[in-house]
Amino acid sequence: MNEIFSNLMHPLPNAVMTVIMGILCLYWIVTFLFGIGFEDIDLGFELDVEVPDVDVDMDADVALDADGDIDTADPEGKESTGAFMKFLQFMNIGRVPFMLVLSTFKFFIWVGSLITTQFINVASWGLISIFILLPLAVLAVFFTRFATNPMARFFEKIGYHGEQEVDFLGRSGRMLSTIRENKTGYAEVVINKNPYKLYVRSIDGK
């Protein structure tokens, strides 16, 4: 037992990753016991906006999902796919919950550190031994990609992103409030037995 603990906490790269994995384990325990997860904390990934009761002209170029998310594009109509976004897509972030991807990524770095330090005497390197985690992180990216591919297919089947985008153009529904002139009201449209509430306004003012 003492040898196992020594390997987990020595040398420095193992100690750093063991502490990080301990924090992640504590996170998952809290999540399972109390249902409080990283996704419950607003970090700017999603923005819930309360729409006031004002006159709003809805442009046809805006795609409104059933859960209220809005898909936007750049002025030229092309999606922004920079290097960072491509990296996130490669890591299956978005298809798989962020904390699950992060935990898998850290796990591979941790395992890689434990294995590497058994063959390379990085303890003699001192503080710079921490830099051995950098190449391990690069390898962990690819291992995480392959490990999360089955997770991505699983979350896709269970509807992780909610319902698919619905085209409301040309559909009929019932009014939930009165409208006149430029006043915005509410209407309900039922599609595949699922009710959707929309902001509506009269075309001719009636």
SULJOHU-V470001 format. One record per helix or strand of 3 or more residues. SS is the DSSP state (hx for helix, st for strand). FROM is the first residue (numbers start at 1). TO is the last residue. If there is no record, write none. Layout:
# SULJOHU-V470001
SS:FROM:TO
SS:FROM:TO
This chain:
# SULJOHU-V470001
hx:2:9
hx:12:34
hx:38:40
hx:83:90
hx:98:119
hx:122:157
st:185:191
st:194:200
